[in-house]
Amino acid sequence: MALSGDMSRFDGFERIQANYKIIQDHAVRADVLIPKSLDKSAGKRPVLLRWHGGFLIASGSMFPDFLPLWLLEYALSHSAVFVNANYRLLPESTGAEVLSDMEDLLAWIESDLPILLAAHNVQIDLSRLLVAGESAGGYLSVQSGLSRPDLVKAVIALYPMLDFDPSVYITKGRKPILGNPEYPTSWVEDHIKNMPLNADGRPKPISDDDPPTRVQLAIASAQQGRIPDFLGTSEKLFPMKRVLKEPFTPVLLIIHGEDDSAVPVEGSRKFVQLLGNSQPDTRVSLWTQPGEHGFDVSTTLEDTWLRDGLRPVTKAWLR
């Protein structure tokens, strides 16, 4: 997988960095992007929160290759503040700790972000919060909607990890993940054995892998069905279990490539059917297109199918 690290897609934004939490002396960062074209006298602006992908194991908030260009265009077109968030990564941290970061970031957006932006003469409207993310970030986007239905108005989940049955990811007998070879089990086991430890004997957390050095670890973990092991067993970690017991009220748009070898599209179909059966009034749509995992990374808002899919999201977000 060739990675470019081209940061030019952020040229339209002013960047502010802030630590939204500190845990075990480890700071977890959010990058707040303000459109340079923003008319600061135009009143309170909507917020678009984006969670990055990487199988919950790799990458970071500002790594550009995994961030769809159209998502930045979408923020710019509505003069929205774009919050790009890191979170602690598996396997050094647990799934419960990842969700803790997610919930703390949402609380930080409510309490601290308005103060941070006021220093830059920018006001935000917290009644207009859209959460989006790709792959693992799609998982966290759906989880954000489940955990904070009072705050999140709409969710865009791009090829999200929603089905954590290990058989979904074990690649023996099916198409390799993104063309990668089958990695030996020692790759994952050696990483776990050699994780640096804090004084309390727990692994030192990692929340930013930029540029990504852990992509092969992430793919090996997926190939071997290890990601559910790293997550944990609590039902709260699994959206397909949560929607059977908890309401999902935001408008939800799922976009998925038909040829996705990393996160098969069947997981999104399964989730949409489950959500529709358990909560018939939920406003959810699934748009599929030909293409691999991350097929939309260079897509723009000029694509008709994307504009059509975004209409209900935009209405729910900005009304």
N, C-alpha and C positions, 0 to 999 in steps of 0.2 A: 504494500500500500504506500504510494508516494504521497508525502505530506509537504505542502508548500509553505505554510505559515505566513501567508500573505495577509498583512494587517490592513491593507488599503480599504477593505470593506467597512472599516470603522472611521474612515476619514470624515464622515458627516457628523461625527459626534465629539463632544467634549467629555473626557473621562475623569471620573472621581472614584478613588479607591477608598473603601472603608471596611474595617473588620466588624462583622455583625455579631461575632461571639468569640470568646477565648476559652478553650477547654484544654486541660493538661498543659498549660502554658503554650498552647498552639492556637494561633489566630486563624479564623476562617473568614475569607474575604468575599465581599461583593464588589462588583464593578458597576458603577452607576453611569450610564451614558445619556447625556443631554444633547438633543439635536442642536447643532450649531445654528440652524435656521429658526430656532424657536423664538417666537415673539413673547418675551417675558412679561409683556403687559396684557397678554391675551387671556389671563385668568388661569384657573387651576387646570393642570394637564392630566390626562389619563396615564396609567402605568402599565407597562408590559414587563412581566417577570419571566425570564427564560432560565431553565435548567439545562445544563449541558449533558451530552451523552457520553458513552464510553463503558457500557456494561456495568456501571456503578464502580468501576475499577480504575479507569484511565481518563485522561484528558483534564481540561480545566476551563474555567469560564471564558477566558479570552482567547483560547485557541481557535483560529478562524475557520479551519478547514471543515469542521463539523457543523458550523453555524450556517443555516440556509440564508442566502442573501436576501430572499424575499421577506424574511422576518424582520430584518433591519429596515427594509423599505417600508414595511407595514407600519413600524413605529414612526418613521420619518413622515409618512403620509398623513399621520394623525397627530403629529407633534407630541408624541408620547415619550415619557421618560422610560428608558430601557434599563432594567436591572438584570445584570448578568451574574449569576450566583455560583460560587463554589460550595462544596459540601465534603464531609469526610468520606474517604473512599474505602471500599472493601479491598482486601480482607483484613487490613489493619484495624478497621472499625467494623461494627456490626450494623445490621439493617436497622435496628432500633436507634442507633446513634445517627444514622443517615436521616431517618425520619425526624429525630430530635432537631437536627440542623435545619431541615425543611420548615418545621414549625417555628423555630426560633427566628428564621429569616423572615417569615410572614409577620411575626410579632414585631420584628425590627422595622419592617416597612411601615407598620402602623405607628410606632412610637418614635423612632429615630430618624427615618428617612425624611419626613417633613422638615425637621430641624436642620439636617444636613443640607437640604436643598435650599432652605430659606437663606442660607449664607451665600447662595449663588443667585438669589432673587428669582427662584423658581418655586411655584406652588403646585401641589399635586392634589388630585381628587381621588381619595381612597375608595370612593363608591364606584370607581371605574378601574378595576384591576383585572387584567387578563393574564393568565399563566400559560406558558408554552414551553415546549421542550422536545428534544429529539432522542429517540431510543431510550436510554436510561432516564434522560430528562423528560421523556414522555410519561414514563412511570411516575416520576416525581410530580409532574403536572396533574395527572389524575389523582394522585394522593393528596396534593394540595387542595383540589376541589372537594375531596372527601373530608379532609381534616378541617377546612375553613370555608364551609359553604356560606357563612355570613359575610365573608370578605371577597371571595373569588367569584367573579361574575361570569367568566367564560374560560374555557380550557381548549388549547390546541395541542393535541398529542400526535407527534410525528413518529411513525413506525415504533410505537411504544412497546416496552417490555411489560406485558401484562399477564402472560401465561408462564408460570414458573415451574411447570412440570419438567423435571430434568430431561425427559425424553425429547422435549421440543428442541433442545440445544445440542444434545449428543449427536455428533455428525457422522458417526460410522453408518455407511449405507445411504447417505444422502449428500446433497451438494455441499462442498466445503464452505465454511464461513468466509465470504469475501475472497475466495480463491486461495485461502491459506492452507498449508499442509496440516496434517494431523500432528500436533505437538505432543511430545512425551509427557507422561504424568509427572515426571520429575521436575518439569518447569514450574508447576504449581507448588508441589511439595517442597522443593528447594527454596522457593520464595517465602513460604510460610515459616520454614525452619530458620531462615536468616533474617527475618524482620527485626530491625532494631527495637530495643525495648526501653521503656521509661524506667525510672527508679522503682516504680511499683510493680514492675514485671509485665506490664501491659504493652502491646505494640505502640510505637510512636505513631500518632495519626498523620495521615497525608491527605491534604485537601486540594492540592493543585499539582497536576501532572502536565505542565506546559513548558516546552513542547512535550508531547506524549512519549514517554519511555516505557509505558506499561500496556501498550496495545496488544502485544503478543501474549502477555500474561492474561489480559482480559479474554482474548479469543481462546486461549488454552483452557481457561476456567469454564468458558461456555461450552467448548467441545466436550469437556469431561463432566458436564452437568454439576459443577461445583457451586455455581452462584446461589442456588437455594440454600446450600449448606452455610455459605457465608452470611446470608441474610438473617436466618433464624427461623423460629417456628411460630411466632405470634401471628394470629389471624390478621392483625392490623397491618402486617407487612405485605399482604396479598390483596390487591384491589378486587379480584374476582370473588373473594370471600367477603370483603367489606360491603360490596354493593348488595349482598343478600340481606344485610342487617342495617345498613346506614343509608340515608338518603343522599343522592347525588343531584344537586340542584343547578349547578352552572350549565350553561349551554356547552356542549362538547362536540368538537370536530376532531376526528381521527383521520389522518392521512397516511397511507401505507403503500409501498411498492409491491406489485404482484410477484416480483421475482426476488424478494428479500431473502437472502441466504443467512443473514445474521439473526434477525428477529422475524420468523415466518409470519406472513399476513394472517394465517389462520388464527393466531392469538387475538388479533384485533377483531376478527369476525366473531370469535367465540365470546369476547367480552361484550360486544355490542348486542349480541343475541341475549346474553345473560342479563345485561342491564335492561334491555327492552322488556324481557319477560318478568323481571322482578320489580321494575319501576316503569310502567308503561307511559307515564307522563313525562319522563325524562326527554329532554331535547338533545338527541345525539344523532350524528351522521358520520358515516364512514365513506371516505372517498379513496378509491384505489386507482393507481396509474401503473402502466408498465414501468419496471425499473427495479434496481437493486436497493439495498439499504443506503439511505442518504441520497436517493435519486434526485431530490429537489434542491440540493445544495447550491446549484447555480440557477435555479428557477427564479423568475422575477414576477412581479405583480401584473405583468402584461399577459401572463398565461390565463386564458379564459376559464379553464377548469378551476384554477385556484381562486380567481375573483368570485366565481359562483359559489364555491365552497365556503368562502369567508363571509358571505353576506349575513347569515344568522349570527355568526360570532361578533361581527362588527356591530350589529344592532344591539345585541345583549351587552356588549362591552361599553358602548358609548352613550347609551340612552340615558 
